[in-house]
Amino acid sequence: MRLICDKHSGLGPLVGPVETRRHVETLDLLTVAEAEAVARAVRSVAVGLRAELDPEFVFSAVVGRAVAHFHQHVFVRHRGTPDELAWHEDWPDAPTGDVAALCARLRTYF
């Protein structure tokens, strides 16, 4: 499992896709073992994000249609995010930090 792919390592808002080593187009094409591994990885990163960032919520979603490739996003909604902002909208006042340092801290949750 990879935690953060190149597309999301500091090139945009922090989201953590979890993806399998074997390419599959959709969730239903995962083997049972792959699906279980994804579930464990998603839970581990959710626990780590909650502990490290103290967000209001930790979400997970399988979304995206630009490329037929399964990956599951894990992302937070920071405390204080205005209620009118949808889950996918940028919040200019969101907390910022060192992505590499956060990733190093998240490694300890696996």
N, C-alpha and C positions, 0 to 999 in steps of 0.2 A: 504494500500500500504506500502511496505517496500522500503526504499531508498537504503540501501547497505546491501546485504546479507553476511552471515558469510564467504563465499568463497572469498569475495572481501573486507573484512574489514581489510586491512593491510597485507593480506597474499599474495598479488601480486600487480600488477599495479592498480592504482585507477581507477575503473570504477564503475558506479552506476547503477546496474540493478534495474529497477522498475518492480515489479511483483504483480500480484493479490493475494488476500487471497485464492481464490478458485483456485485449480490446474486445468489448462487446458494445453493441449499439444501445441497448435498453436494459433496464433493471431486471426484467423477466428472463433475460438470457444469461444471467449469472448462475453459476452452480450454487448449490446449497452452501458449500464451504466458502465460496467467495462472498455470498450474501452475509454469512455469519461473520466473516472477517471484516467486511465493511461496517456492519453493525457495531462490532467491538471498537473499531477505529473511530467511528462517529461518536460513540459514547465517551471514549477516552478524550477526544479533543473537546467535547462539550464540557466534561468535568474540568479539564484544564482551563478552558476559556472562562468558565464561571469563577474558578479560583483565582486566576490571574487578572481578570478585568472587572470582576464584580458587576456584570451587566444586569439589566432588568430581565432580559430573556436571552436564551440561546436557542436558535432555530436551526433546522435542517431541512433541505429541500433538494429534490431531484428535478432540475429545470434546465431549459435550454434546448434549442432546436437548430442552432446554427451549424453544428457538426454532430453527426450521429455517433455519439460516444458517451457511454455512461460515466458520470461522476456525480457525487453527492456533495452539495455545498453545506458548510456549517458556518454560521455567522451569528453575530450578536446584535442586540438592540441595546444601546447604552442607556443607562439611567439618565433621565432628563430629555430624552429624544421627544420632540413635540409630537403629541398624539396625532396631529393631522398628516404627519409624514408616513407614507406607506413603507412597507418593509424594504422595498427596492430603491427608495429615493435617498439621495445623498443629503446629509445633514452637515452644513458648513461648520457648525460648532462642535462636531463630534470630537471626542478625545483622540489625540494622535500619539504616536510613539514610535519606537524603533522596532520595525517588523522582525529583523534578524534576532534581536534580543528576545522578543516574544516567542519566536519559534524555538529558540534555545530553551526557554523555560517550559514550553509545551512538550518538548521531547521527554521530559521527566514523567509525563503522565502515561507513557506507553510502555 
